[in-house]
Amino acid sequence: MLNNDVLRSLRYTLDLSDNALLDMLHGVEPDLDIATLRSYLASEDDESFVYMNDELMVGFLDNLILERRGPSPQPAPPTELPLTNNTILKKLRVAFTLHEADLLDILDSVDFEISKPELSALFRKAGHTNYRECGDQLMRQFLKGLTLRFRLHLNE
């Protein structure tokens, strides 16, 4: 899944303004301006569309974790690149403090069925015998369910 799609979805989920999003990304790319940010948020069909690189997405996700959870007493291990849907899912799980039941509820809310063993396989290390790759469809449905869950809380 494109990093741009994840950024757009999370921006909508959290109801972030351009300035709030820019602030979160400045720690990763200090020279980022509003025009470049909007090119990351543009649809692929738009002529101003620019692909968001993995380093910038990792920085955004790390800043999201910091903003929602606060600083950790231990330094985070470096994120392996290239970025995968599994890594994005892991970071979102941490950022939103989601447990297995929460993840299953989120996916169930968008009628995406997944078993507990299948879910836990997504969080295993690549190369583990039970590792399962997180596909684009699962990631889209997860982001959709996350939006349903958190947009309701924003409007209360």
Secondary structure as the mmCIF struct_conf table of DSSP 4:
data_model
#
loop_
_struct_conf.conf_type_id
_struct_conf.id
_struct_conf.beg_label_comp_id
_struct_conf.beg_label_asym_id
_struct_conf.beg_label_seq_id
_struct_conf.end_label_comp_id
_struct_conf.end_label_asym_id
_struct_conf.end_label_seq_id
HELX_RH_AL_P HELX_RH_AL_P1 ASN A 3 LEU A 14
TURN_TY1_P TURN_TY1_P1 ASP A 15 ASP A 15
HELX_RH_AL_P HELX_RH_AL_P2 ASP A 18 HIS A 26
TURN_TY1_P TURN_TY1_P2 GLY A 27 VAL A 28
TURN_TY1_P TURN_TY1_P3 PRO A 30 ASP A 31
HELX_RH_AL_P HELX_RH_AL_P3 ILE A 34 LEU A 41
BEND BEND1 ALA A 42 ALA A 42
TURN_TY1_P TURN_TY1_P4 GLU A 44 ASP A 45
BEND BEND2 ASP A 46 ASP A 46
TURN_TY1_P TURN_TY1_P5 GLU A 47 SER A 48
HELX_LH_PP_P HELX_LH_PP_P1 TYR A 51 ASN A 53
HELX_RH_AL_P HELX_RH_AL_P4 ASP A 54 ARG A 69
BEND BEND3 PRO A 73 GLN A 74
HELX_LH_PP_P HELX_LH_PP_P2 PRO A 75 GLU A 80
BEND BEND4 LEU A 81 PRO A 82
HELX_RH_AL_P HELX_RH_AL_P5 ASN A 85 ALA A 95
TURN_TY1_P TURN_TY1_P6 PHE A 96 THR A 97
HELX_RH_AL_P HELX_RH_AL_P6 GLU A 100 SER A 109
TURN_TY1_P TURN_TY1_P7 VAL A 110 ASP A 111
HELX_RH_AL_P HELX_RH_AL_P7 LYS A 116 LEU A 122
TURN_TY1_P TURN_TY1_P8 PHE A 123 PHE A 123
BEND BEND5 ARG A 124 ARG A 124
HELX_LH_PP_P HELX_LH_PP_P3 LYS A 125 LYS A 125
TURN_TY1_P TURN_TY1_P9 ALA A 126 GLY A 127
BEND BEND6 HIS A 128 HIS A 128
TURN_TY1_P TURN_TY1_P10 THR A 129 ASN A 130
HELX_RH_AL_P HELX_RH_AL_P8 ASP A 136 LEU A 154
TURN_TY1_P TURN_TY1_P11 ASN A 155 ASN A 155
#
